[in-house]
Amino acid sequence: MRIFRVDNPHTKPFRFWEWVIGEIKRDHPEVIFLAEAFTRPKIMYELGKLGFTQSYTYFAWRHTKWEFTEYLTELTQTDVREYYRPNLWPNTPDILTEYLQSGGRPAFMIRLVLAATLGASYGIYGPAFELCESRPREPGSEEYLNAEKYEIKDWDITRADSLREFITRVNQIRRENPALQSNEGLRFHPVDNEQLICYSKSTEDQSNEVLVVVNLNPHYTHVGWVELDLDVLGLDREHPYQVHDLLTGARYLWHGSRNYVELNPQVVPAHIFHIRRRIRTERDFDYYL
């Protein structure tokens, strides 16, 4: 065993975790401890300081553009990043949010893209998420109606409505883009529509840059103009650049900081763009890398 998910570690003495994690990592530094803790922020942060490698977060209950921006900025651009390693989960065996209960298949796709691209680490409660299970135990509850905690399940993840292929594609994009494998380099960019959120992630040397735009509303198409910080992205204001949508394969030629986006959640609710800069050859052909 090299990975341990610890249930409610905040209900146990802190001195115990400091001792046991220190003892184990002294001989096995590769061991990972994941804190499944939902409690006050200071206590969750203290668990990180005591040695927990990763921690659950409040991601499941963040829904608006403002909430995502404020929360992820706190986790990645303040001193919290020095000791707290967030793991983003849109659902768990115990948590089926109202957003997933009411948003249909697009809601699951939206939360998957957000979790997989906002954070370096994310997870899902497998088949229930892949098959968009959205039935609560009762109105107002965040418990699953038919939970694996209480019964043996036989999931058919090959169903036509399964998200298996979409999840596979998103994970492939993560593997192929180092910028998505780190919590560094996350920057939010303005959009003139509160239902659209835009952010970028870059490697330190800017050799890999990913731009993400997500429609946060699972019911309706939304359009808007994104305002990119070209200096952050290292883009030339005088020359066009290509954005390659890694989800659909579509390519767009953009110019300047202000560009138009339109996302229909019933088709694909997000863009995951790889930014390709213009280069010049000795024959002055335009290429994008």
Secondary structure, DSSP 8 states (H G I E B T S, - for coil): --EEEEESGGGS-HHHHHHHHHHHHHH-TT-EEEEE--S-HHHHHHHHHHT-SEE--SGGG--SHHHHHHHHHHHHHSGGGGT--BEE-S-BTTB--HHHHHHHHHHHHHHHHHHHHHSSEE---HHHHHTT---BSSTT--SBSS-TTTS-----TTSTT--HHHHHHHHHHHHH-GGGG-STTEEEE-BSSTTEEEEEEE-TTSSSEEEEEEE--SSS-EEEEEE--HHHHT--TTS-EEEEETTT--EEEE-SSEEEEEE-TTT--EEEEEEE-EEE-TT--EEE-
